[in-house]
Amino acid sequence: MVDLWHHGDREVGPGLVDLAVNVRLAEPPDWLITELTAALPRLAAYPDSTEATEAVAARHGRSAGDVLVTSGAAEAFTLIARGLGARRACVVHPQFTEPEAALLAAEVPVSRVLLRPEDGFTLGPVPEDADLVVVGNPTNPTSVLHPASSLRALCRPGRVVVVDEAFLDSVPGEPETLAGEAIPGLLVIRSLTKTWGIAGLRAGYVLGPAELIDRLRAVQPPWSVSALAAVAVVACCRPEALKQADELAVAAEADREFLLTGLRELGVAVHGVPRAPFVLGEFRDGAQVRETLRDRGYAVRRGDTFPGLGPDWLRIAVRSRPIMSGFLTTLRDTTTQR
C-alpha cells in the first residue's frame, strides 16, 4: 500500500545534502525576512487576511471574492475535500499525494488515473462520472507541464477541476497557467513556500469562482492563516517580488538542464519534458542507489510512495551548479562501482 503521507522532508537528516525537498531557497530572501521581522510587534492582534486577499486578487487580475488565502496548499486540499461534497473524486497520478490523502480522510471515494512514463506522463482522459478531478501543473514528481487547453477540456457542468500550480511560479513566464482565468468549476491552488523558502510559515491561496470559494471559506477554521503568513503573501505578490521569482526560475532552468545532461550521460531515463526545479529519474535498482547516495551524503526523494511509480524512481531537487556537479560525480562513482 502506498504511503500517501510520506514527503521529502522524511528523507533528509543531519549532514546530508538535501535534494529531497522541493524548496528552492535555503532561507527566505533578506527583504522578506525584514518584512516579517517588522511585523512581529503586531502579533498580539488576531490575524486578518483582507490585505493578503486583495494582493492576490490584484496579482492575478481577479476579484477579491475569487480568492481564499490558506495556510499553505495542504490546507487548501483539506478544505476542498471537506467543503465541496464530492461523491466521485479522481486524482491524476503520479502527483503530490496530499490531495488524495485529504479526500480519503474526508471519506470521499477516490479513483486514480495513472499517467504512463512511455507517454511522457502526458495528460489523458479521466472517468466521465468524476465530479472532482485533481491534477498538478507542473506535476510533482514528474516535472511535466500540461497544456492549459488539456486542463480546460476537463471542465464541464457538475464537475470541479482542481489544478495544483504550486510550482508554476518556478517556470519562467508561468506558461500554461490558469490562475487568471475565471472558468466555471475551476479551482487553482498556489503555494508561496517553494520559491521563497518559507515552508515553515505555511502560505498559499486558492483561486476560483466566488461560489466555490465561499464553500471553502465556510469550512476554513477561524484565523488559520497567521499574521506573518498574511504579511508574506502581500510581500510576495508585489511586482518586484514577481520579477525576482522569474529570475530565480530562469536560474533554476539552467541548473536543471545541467542536471539532466549529467543524468542522461549516466544512462538514467528521464521521461517527458521536465519544466519544474526537480527531475524524476528511472534508475537501475533505484532503492539501492538511494541508500548508497545517502551513505555518501546526499538525500533524494524515493518514488515508490507516489501511486504509479516504484522503487526504481527517484526525484531529485534542482540546486546550484556546484551542488549538482558534486551530486553527479558521486552518482557516477555509485553507478560505476555497482
FENZIHU-V160494 format. One record per helix or strand of 2 or more residues. SS is the DSSP state (H for helix, E for strand). FROM is the first residue (numbers start at 1). LEN is the number of residues. If there is no record, write none. Layout:
ss->{SS SS}
from->{FROM FROM}
len->{LEN LEN}
//
This chain:
ss->{H E H H H E H E H E H E H E H H E H E H H H E H E E H}
from->{8 17 30 50 64 67 72 89 98 110 117 132 148 160 168 172 186 193 204 210 227 239 278 286 298 313 321}
len->{3 3 13 11 3 4 12 5 8 5 3 5 5 5 3 3 6 4 5 10 10 27 5 10 5 5 16}
//
